[in-house]
Amino acid sequence: MQSLSTSASAASPSDKPNVIIFLVDDLGYGDLGCYGNPIIKTPNIDRFATEGVRLTDCHSAATVCSPSRAALLTGRNPYRSGFYDILGSFNCYLQRREITLPEMLKPVGYSTCFVGKWHLSQINNNGKNNGANSQPSPGEQGFDHWLATSLNAFEGPRNVKKFVRNGIPLGAVNGSYCEVIVKEACDWISLQKKDQPFFLEICPHEPHTPIDPPEEYSEPYQNATVDSLEKSIQYGGVPRPSGIAKHKDKYYGTVAQLDHAFGQLIKFLDVNGLRNNTLVIFTSDNGPESPVNFDESRGMWTDTIRDQCFGTPGLLRGMKRFTYEGGHRVPGIVRWPSKIPAGIVSDKLVNGTDFFSTICTITGIKQPDDRAIDGKNILPALLNRPHHKSRPVIWLLQLNEDMYSKMADMSMRYREYTLIGRMPVKADSVSLLNWMYNSLPEKFELYNIVKDPGQQFDIADRHPRLLKKLIPMMTKMWINIRDEGKMSAAAFKAKK
């Protein structure tokens, strides 16, 4: 077995590994059997976890969808490119000046493919480029072949009507979302030259709402044993409406269906001799969704579709959108049999931006030097070896008027500590953007994330010297990222 530190820069295309990122949607840290879920059966993902490394401190780069996905493809904190919220808010989308993984990989011989939920730009359904101000499609961001939907497939997840393949609308496509895109991915792989490496990103809609699994997946969760077990599940300390437990079988069945689809992909790779030299990354774009509660809506609106959400962050605090751990610590499993021994469990910190830097390293690509790259090479972490112990990592708020009153605005990890920052309350007369551009964190909480992963015990008062060190660190990181995003927004407006 070769060392992971071996440079790939001199390797021919046929020597480079295939790379697959399987990015699921709203899957919680505690939703899989291999991460301790006592209810949901995920035998394929659990088996996959024994064949490589299971990460116990893996994070999405943001607490909501679009920013997290942008960060994974660019290696940059999403705020740097103006991704403060999901696609469309504040006119944000993945702009042409951003450099993506497929754009980096194509010049060194990779063929590239994207299938699934894009949610980084409005896909141009007529297949034509309407000029520099149009939002780039996956094809214009480096993918040779793509089958995608722009948003959250709210007309699905069965028989989705808005799939677009390479710029051409397909109309209704029969089948469940995850099964359709896994088949497309396998069909595409079958057409690739055997001596040409490929990069493939697969983004299922599941288990994001709406949820509608076939009965064969939900029926096993319709029994008294499941009813009893569900009462012990934790939901990040976030209040939940009463009377929604009847929907839980739909969520559990959706995760089970997702497990089956992933198993079909892995079986395809193994049967076709692609096991050893294919790096497969399985992770989630953020923490689990929660039903709407009073803290979020102030009683002014409801969302019955979200009442079907029974994802769990396990012991962690917070859910999707929260900067507490439950909002961004997610499952992370990596298999690469020719390089990573089976059965590793790594407790080293891994962030969503790190996959960009790591893939650049293993493929011998020099990272862009004309912009800030927040990711780090995590190859040592995949072997559970120490790496970048002192580097701070920051997660930022979703900029949205419907923010929970109990949410914090940012979270920064430094070694075993997590610093939570809260900015001043926004005045009604001030816009969200102006508030953000002119605010600094002013109230803080501190947690030892190793001793207290559930973030139940604020130890800020006991560590004034540590706060004196960490607060300026957080503030400096915030200003640097925030101001780059502000300049990006200004440049975009001037261009338009």
C-alpha positions as CSV (number, residue, x, y, z in Angstrom):
1,M,0.0,0.0,0.0
2,Q,1.5,3.4,-1.1
3,S,1.7,6.3,1.3
4,L,-1.1,8.8,1.0
5,S,1.6,11.6,1.0
6,T,3.0,10.4,-2.3
7,S,2.8,13.1,-4.9
8,A,0.6,12.4,-7.9
9,S,1.9,15.3,-10.0
10,A,4.0,13.0,-12.3
11,A,1.3,10.4,-12.7
12,S,-0.4,9.8,-16.1
13,P,-4.2,10.2,-16.3
14,S,-4.6,6.4,-16.1
15,D,-2.7,6.4,-12.8
16,K,-5.0,9.0,-11.1
17,P,-7.9,7.8,-9.0
18,N,-11.5,8.2,-9.9
19,V,-13.3,10.5,-7.5
20,I,-17.0,10.3,-6.5
21,I,-18.7,12.6,-4.0
22,F,-22.1,11.3,-2.9
23,L,-23.7,14.3,-1.2
24,V,-27.0,13.7,0.5
25,D,-29.5,16.3,1.5
26,D,-30.4,17.1,5.2
27,L,-29.2,13.8,6.6
28,G,-28.5,14.1,10.3
29,Y,-25.3,13.0,12.1
30,G,-27.4,10.4,14.0
31,D,-29.5,9.1,11.1
32,L,-27.4,6.1,10.1
33,G,-26.9,2.8,11.9
34,C,-23.1,3.2,11.8
35,Y,-23.6,6.5,13.7
36,G,-25.8,5.0,16.4
37,N,-29.4,5.3,15.0
38,P,-31.4,2.5,16.8
39,I,-34.3,2.6,14.3
40,I,-33.2,3.1,10.6
41,K,-31.7,0.2,8.8
42,T,-28.8,1.3,6.6
43,P,-26.9,-1.9,5.9
44,N,-25.2,-0.7,2.7
45,I,-23.9,2.5,4.1
46,D,-22.9,0.7,7.3
47,R,-20.9,-1.9,5.3
48,F,-19.3,0.9,3.3
49,A,-18.2,2.5,6.6
50,T,-16.3,-0.7,7.5
51,E,-14.5,-0.7,4.2
52,G,-12.8,2.7,4.7
53,V,-12.8,5.4,7.3
54,R,-15.7,6.7,9.3
55,L,-15.3,10.3,10.4
56,T,-16.8,11.3,13.7
57,D,-15.9,15.0,13.5
58,C,-16.9,15.8,9.9
59,H,-18.8,19.0,9.1
60,S,-20.5,20.6,6.2
61,A,-19.1,24.1,5.5
62,A,-22.5,25.7,6.1
63,T,-25.7,25.0,7.9
64,V,-27.9,25.1,4.8
65,C,-27.9,23.7,1.3
66,S,-26.6,26.1,-1.4
67,P,-23.8,27.6,0.7
68,S,-22.6,24.2,1.7
69,R,-22.6,22.9,-1.9
70,A,-20.7,25.9,-3.2
71,A,-18.0,25.5,-0.5
72,L,-17.5,21.8,-1.4
73,L,-16.9,22.6,-5.0
74,T,-14.7,25.7,-4.5
75,G,-12.9,25.0,-1.2
76,R,-14.0,28.4,0.0
77,N,-16.2,29.6,2.8
78,P,-19.5,30.3,1.0
79,Y,-19.7,33.9,2.4
80,R,-16.7,34.8,0.3
81,S,-18.7,34.4,-2.8
82,G,-21.9,36.0,-1.4
83,F,-23.7,32.8,-0.6
84,Y,-25.4,34.0,2.6
85,D,-28.4,31.9,2.1
86,I,-29.9,29.4,-0.4
87,L,-30.0,30.0,-4.1
88,G,-31.9,33.2,-5.1
89,S,-31.7,35.0,-1.8
90,F,-29.7,38.2,-2.1
91,N,-29.3,37.3,-5.8
92,C,-26.7,34.6,-4.9
93,Y,-25.6,31.9,-7.2
94,L,-22.3,30.2,-8.0
95,Q,-20.7,32.9,-10.2
96,R,-18.5,32.3,-13.1
97,R,-15.4,33.7,-11.5
98,E,-15.5,30.9,-8.9
99,I,-13.2,27.9,-9.8
100,T,-14.7,24.5,-9.2
101,L,-13.3,21.1,-8.7
102,P,-14.3,19.8,-12.2
103,E,-12.7,22.9,-13.8
104,M,-9.5,22.0,-11.9
105,L,-9.7,18.3,-12.9
106,K,-10.5,18.5,-16.6
107,P,-7.0,19.9,-17.6
108,V,-5.3,16.9,-16.0
109,G,-7.3,14.4,-18.0
110,Y,-10.5,13.8,-16.0
111,S,-14.0,13.4,-17.5
112,T,-16.6,15.0,-15.3
113,C,-20.3,14.4,-14.5
114,F,-22.9,15.9,-12.2
115,V,-26.2,14.2,-11.4
116,G,-29.0,15.4,-9.0
117,K,-29.8,18.5,-7.0
118,W,-27.7,21.4,-8.3
119,H,-29.2,24.3,-6.3
120,L,-26.3,26.6,-7.2
121,S,-27.8,28.4,-10.1
122,Q,-31.1,28.6,-12.0
123,I,-30.6,26.1,-14.8
124,N,-31.1,27.6,-18.3
125,N,-33.8,25.2,-19.5
126,N,-33.5,26.2,-23.2
127,G,-29.9,25.1,-23.3
128,K,-28.7,28.4,-24.6
129,N,-26.3,30.9,-23.0
130,N,-28.1,34.2,-22.7
131,G,-24.9,36.2,-22.1
132,A,-22.4,36.9,-19.3
133,N,-25.2,37.8,-16.9
134,S,-27.0,34.5,-17.2
135,Q,-26.5,32.0,-14.4
136,P,-24.0,29.3,-15.4
137,S,-25.2,25.7,-15.6
138,P,-23.3,22.7,-14.3
139,G,-21.9,22.4,-17.8
140,E,-20.5,25.9,-17.6
141,Q,-18.9,25.1,-14.2
142,G,-16.8,22.3,-15.6
143,F,-19.1,19.2,-15.9
144,D,-19.0,17.4,-19.2
145,H,-22.3,15.7,-18.6
146,W,-25.1,16.6,-16.2
147,L,-28.6,15.7,-15.2
148,A,-29.9,18.1,-12.7
149,T,-32.7,20.0,-11.1
150,S,-32.3,23.6,-9.9
151,L,-34.2,23.6,-6.6
152,N,-35.6,21.1,-4.1
153,A,-37.7,18.9,-6.4
154,F,-40.9,20.0,-4.7
155,E,-42.8,18.4,-7.4
156,G,-41.3,15.0,-6.4
157,P,-39.5,13.1,-5.1
158,R,-41.3,10.5,-7.3
159,N,-41.6,11.0,-11.1
160,V,-39.8,14.4,-11.1
161,K,-40.9,16.8,-13.8
162,K,-38.0,19.2,-14.0
163,F,-34.9,17.3,-14.7
164,V,-32.6,18.9,-17.3
165,R,-29.9,16.9,-19.1
166,N,-27.1,19.0,-20.6
167,G,-29.4,22.0,-21.0
168,I,-32.4,20.1,-22.4
169,P,-35.6,19.7,-20.3
170,L,-36.6,16.0,-20.1
171,G,-40.2,16.4,-18.8
172,A,-41.4,13.8,-16.3
173,V,-38.9,11.1,-15.4
174,N,-40.3,7.9,-13.9
175,G,-38.9,6.7,-10.7
176,S,-37.7,8.0,-7.3
177,Y,-35.2,10.8,-7.4
178,C,-32.2,8.9,-5.8
179,E,-32.8,5.9,-8.0
180,V,-33.0,8.0,-11.2
181,I,-29.7,9.8,-10.6
182,V,-27.8,6.7,-9.5
183,K,-28.8,4.9,-12.7
184,E,-27.7,8.0,-14.7
185,A,-24.4,8.0,-12.9
186,C,-23.8,4.3,-13.5
187,D,-24.8,4.6,-17.2
188,W,-22.4,7.5,-17.6
189,I,-19.5,5.6,-15.9
190,S,-20.2,2.7,-18.3
191,L,-19.4,5.0,-21.3
192,Q,-16.1,6.3,-20.0
193,K,-12.7,5.2,-21.4
194,K,-11.0,2.7,-19.1
195,D,-7.7,4.7,-19.2
196,Q,-9.4,8.0,-18.3
197,P,-10.1,8.9,-14.7
198,F,-13.5,10.5,-13.9
199,F,-14.9,12.9,-11.3
200,L,-18.5,12.4,-10.4
201,E,-20.8,14.3,-8.0
202,I,-24.1,12.6,-7.1
203,C,-26.6,14.7,-5.1
204,P,-29.8,12.9,-4.1
205,H,-32.8,15.0,-3.1
206,E,-33.4,12.6,-0.2
207,P,-34.1,12.9,2.7
208,H,-35.1,16.6,2.1
209,T,-38.8,17.3,2.0
210,P,-41.1,16.5,0.4
211,I,-40.9,12.9,1.5
212,D,-42.6,10.1,-0.3
213,P,-40.8,6.7,-0.2
214,P,-42.4,3.6,-1.8
215,E,-44.3,1.5,0.7
216,E,-41.7,-1.3,0.7
217,Y,-39.3,1.1,2.4
218,S,-41.7,2.8,4.9
219,E,-43.8,-0.3,5.9
220,P,-41.1,-1.8,8.1
221,Y,-41.3,1.3,10.3
222,Q,-45.0,1.0,11.0
223,N,-45.0,-0.9,14.3
224,A,-45.1,-0.4,18.1
225,T,-41.4,-1.1,18.5
226,V,-40.5,1.9,16.3
227,D,-43.1,4.0,18.1
228,S,-41.4,3.3,21.4
229,L,-37.9,3.8,20.1
230,E,-38.8,7.1,18.5
231,K,-39.7,8.6,21.8
232,S,-36.0,8.2,22.9
233,I,-34.6,10.0,19.8
234,Q,-33.1,13.5,20.4
235,Y,-33.7,16.4,18.1
236,G,-31.0,18.8,19.0
237,G,-33.0,20.5,21.8
238,V,-35.3,22.1,19.2
239,P,-39.0,22.2,20.1
240,R,-41.2,20.0,18.0
241,P,-45.0,20.3,17.4
242,S,-47.2,17.6,18.9
243,G,-49.2,15.1,16.9
244,I,-46.7,14.5,14.1
245,A,-45.3,11.2,15.1
246,K,-47.5,9.4,12.6
247,H,-45.3,10.7,9.8
248,K,-42.0,9.2,11.1
249,D,-42.2,6.0,8.9
250,K,-42.0,8.2,5.8
251,Y,-38.7,9.7,6.9
252,Y,-37.2,6.4,8.1
253,G,-38.3,4.8,4.8
254,T,-36.7,7.5,2.8
255,V,-33.3,7.1,4.5
256,A,-33.7,3.3,3.9
257,Q,-34.4,3.9,0.2
258,L,-31.4,6.2,0.0
259,D,-29.3,3.5,1.5
260,H,-30.5,1.0,-1.1
261,A,-29.6,3.5,-4.0
262,F,-26.2,4.0,-2.5
263,G,-25.7,0.3,-2.3
264,Q,-26.5,-0.1,-6.0
265,L,-23.8,2.4,-6.8
266,I,-21.2,0.7,-4.7
267,K,-22.2,-2.7,-6.1
268,F,-21.8,-1.3,-9.6
269,L,-18.3,0.0,-8.9
270,D,-17.2,-3.3,-7.3
271,V,-18.6,-5.5,-10.0
272,N,-17.0,-3.4,-12.8
273,G,-13.5,-3.5,-11.3
274,L,-13.6,0.1,-10.1
275,R,-13.3,-0.6,-6.4
276,N,-9.6,-0.2,-5.6
277,N,-8.8,3.0,-7.5
278,T,-12.0,5.0,-6.8
279,L,-12.1,7.4,-3.9
280,V,-15.8,7.6,-2.8
281,I,-16.9,10.3,-0.3
282,F,-20.2,10.0,1.4
283,T,-21.5,13.0,3.4
284,S,-24.4,15.4,3.9
285,D,-24.9,19.1,3.0
286,N,-26.0,20.1,6.5
287,G,-27.7,18.9,9.6
288,P,-31.3,17.5,9.8
289,E,-34.4,19.5,9.1
290,S,-36.9,20.1,11.9
291,P,-40.6,20.8,11.8
292,V,-41.6,24.4,12.1
293,N,-42.1,25.6,15.6
294,F,-43.0,28.9,17.3
295,D,-39.4,30.0,17.8
296,E,-39.0,30.0,14.0
297,S,-42.3,31.3,12.7
298,R,-43.6,33.3,15.7
299,G,-46.9,31.6,15.0
300,M,-47.3,33.4,11.7
301,W,-46.8,30.4,9.3
302,T,-46.6,26.7,9.2
303,D,-45.2,24.0,6.9
304,T,-47.0,20.7,7.1
305,I,-44.4,19.1,4.7
306,R,-41.7,19.7,7.3
307,D,-43.8,17.8,9.9
308,Q,-42.5,14.6,8.2
309,C,-38.9,15.4,9.3
310,F,-37.6,13.0,11.9
311,G,-33.8,13.4,11.2
312,T,-31.6,13.5,14.3
313,P,-28.2,15.0,15.1
314,G,-27.8,12.3,17.8
315,L,-26.4,13.8,21.0
316,L,-25.5,17.1,19.3
317,R,-27.2,20.5,19.9
318,G,-29.2,22.2,17.2
319,M,-30.5,21.2,13.8
320,K,-30.3,22.5,10.2
321,R,-29.6,26.3,10.2
322,F,-28.1,26.3,13.6
323,T,-24.4,27.1,14.0
324,Y,-24.3,24.8,17.0
325,E,-22.9,21.4,16.2
326,G,-26.1,19.7,15.1
327,G,-26.4,22.2,12.2
328,H,-23.2,21.2,10.5
329,R,-21.6,18.1,12.0
330,V,-22.7,15.4,9.6
331,P,-21.9,11.8,8.6
332,G,-18.6,11.5,6.7
333,I,-17.4,8.2,5.2
334,V,-14.5,7.8,2.8
335,R,-13.5,4.6,0.9
336,W,-10.3,4.2,-1.2
337,P,-9.1,0.6,-0.8
338,S,-5.8,1.1,-2.5
339,K,-4.8,3.8,-0.1
340,I,-7.0,3.7,3.0
341,P,-7.1,0.6,5.2
342,A,-10.5,-0.7,6.1
343,G,-12.1,-0.2,9.5
344,I,-10.6,3.2,10.5
345,V,-12.6,5.5,12.7
346,S,-11.1,9.0,12.7
347,D,-11.9,11.7,15.3
348,K,-10.0,14.4,13.4
349,L,-11.7,17.6,12.3
350,V,-12.8,17.6,8.7
351,N,-14.7,20.5,7.1
352,G,-16.6,20.6,3.8
353,T,-14.1,22.9,2.2
354,D,-11.3,20.4,2.8
355,F,-12.5,18.0,0.1
356,F,-11.4,20.5,-2.6
357,S,-7.9,20.8,-1.2
358,T,-7.6,17.0,-0.6
359,I,-8.7,16.1,-4.1
360,C,-6.3,18.6,-5.6
361,T,-3.5,17.0,-3.6
362,I,-4.2,13.4,-4.6
363,T,-4.6,14.4,-8.3
364,G,-1.4,16.5,-8.3
365,I,-3.1,19.8,-8.9
366,K,-1.9,23.1,-7.6
367,Q,-4.6,25.1,-5.9
368,P,-5.6,28.5,-7.1
369,D,-3.3,31.2,-5.7
370,D,-5.3,34.2,-6.7
371,R,-8.0,33.7,-4.0
372,A,-8.5,32.5,-0.5
373,I,-8.9,28.8,-0.2
374,D,-10.2,27.8,3.2
375,G,-9.8,24.0,2.8
376,K,-6.9,22.0,4.0
377,N,-5.5,18.6,2.8
378,I,-7.1,16.0,5.2
379,L,-5.3,12.9,3.9
380,P,-3.7,12.4,7.4
381,A,-7.1,12.7,9.0
382,L,-8.4,9.9,6.8
383,L,-5.8,7.7,8.5
384,N,-6.7,9.2,11.9
385,R,-3.4,10.9,12.1
386,P,-2.9,14.4,13.6
387,H,-3.2,17.3,11.2
388,H,-3.5,21.0,11.4
389,K,-4.4,20.8,15.1
390,S,-4.3,24.5,15.7
391,R,-6.2,25.7,12.6
392,P,-9.5,27.5,13.4
393,V,-12.6,26.7,11.3
394,I,-15.7,28.9,11.2
395,W,-19.4,28.4,10.4
396,L,-21.7,31.3,9.8
397,L,-25.4,32.1,10.1
398,Q,-28.0,31.7,7.4
399,L,-28.9,35.3,6.6
400,N,-32.7,35.1,6.8
401,E,-35.5,37.1,8.4
402,D,-36.9,33.9,9.9
403,M,-33.9,33.2,12.0
404,Y,-34.7,31.5,15.3
405,S,-34.3,33.7,18.4
406,K,-32.2,30.9,20.0
407,M,-29.8,30.6,17.1
408,A,-26.3,32.0,17.3
409,D,-24.6,33.9,14.4
410,M,-21.3,32.0,14.2
411,S,-19.3,29.2,15.6
412,M,-15.5,28.8,15.5
413,R,-13.6,25.6,16.4
414,Y,-10.2,25.9,17.8
415,R,-8.6,22.6,19.0
416,E,-11.0,21.1,21.5
417,Y,-13.0,24.3,22.0
418,T,-15.9,25.8,20.2
419,L,-16.6,29.6,20.5
420,I,-20.1,30.7,19.8
421,G,-20.6,34.4,18.7
422,R,-23.7,36.5,18.7
423,M,-24.0,39.8,16.9
424,P,-26.2,42.7,18.1
425,V,-29.9,42.5,17.5
426,K,-30.9,43.9,14.1
427,A,-33.0,47.0,14.2
428,D,-36.2,46.9,12.2
429,S,-35.1,49.9,10.1
430,V,-31.9,48.2,9.0
431,S,-31.6,45.8,6.1
432,L,-30.2,42.4,6.7
433,L,-27.2,43.1,4.5
434,N,-26.4,46.4,6.1
435,W,-26.7,44.8,9.5
436,M,-24.3,42.0,8.6
437,Y,-21.8,44.2,6.9
438,N,-21.6,46.5,9.9
439,S,-21.8,44.0,12.8
440,L,-19.3,42.2,14.9
441,P,-19.9,39.4,17.4
442,E,-20.4,40.9,20.9
443,K,-21.7,38.1,23.1
444,F,-20.0,34.7,23.4
445,E,-20.3,31.2,24.7
446,L,-17.5,28.7,25.0
447,Y,-17.7,24.9,25.0
448,N,-15.2,22.1,25.3
449,I,-16.5,20.0,22.4
450,V,-14.6,16.9,23.4
451,K,-15.9,16.7,26.9
452,D,-19.3,18.3,26.1
453,P,-20.3,17.4,22.4
454,G,-23.9,18.3,23.2
455,Q,-22.8,21.9,24.1
456,Q,-24.8,21.9,27.3
457,F,-22.2,23.7,29.6
458,D,-21.1,27.2,28.7
459,I,-17.6,27.6,30.3
460,A,-16.9,31.1,29.1
461,D,-16.8,32.6,32.6
462,R,-14.2,30.1,33.7
463,H,-11.7,30.8,30.8
464,P,-11.2,34.5,30.5
465,R,-7.6,34.1,29.1
466,L,-8.8,31.7,26.5
467,L,-11.6,34.1,25.5
468,K,-9.1,36.9,25.2
469,K,-7.3,34.7,22.6
470,L,-10.3,33.3,20.7
471,I,-12.5,36.4,20.4
472,P,-10.0,38.4,18.3
473,M,-9.4,35.3,16.2
474,M,-13.1,34.9,15.5
475,T,-13.5,38.6,14.8
476,K,-10.6,38.7,12.4
477,M,-11.9,35.6,10.5
478,W,-15.4,37.1,10.3
479,I,-14.2,40.4,9.0
480,N,-12.0,38.8,6.4
481,I,-14.7,36.5,5.0
482,R,-17.5,39.1,5.4
483,D,-15.6,41.8,3.6
484,E,-14.6,39.6,0.7
485,G,-18.3,38.7,0.3
486,K,-19.2,42.4,0.3
487,M,-16.6,43.1,-2.4
488,S,-17.9,40.2,-4.5
489,A,-21.4,41.5,-4.2
490,A,-20.3,45.0,-5.2
491,A,-18.3,43.7,-8.2
492,F,-21.3,41.6,-9.4
493,K,-23.6,44.6,-9.2
494,A,-21.1,46.8,-11.1
495,K,-20.8,44.1,-13.8
496,K,-24.6,44.0,-14.3
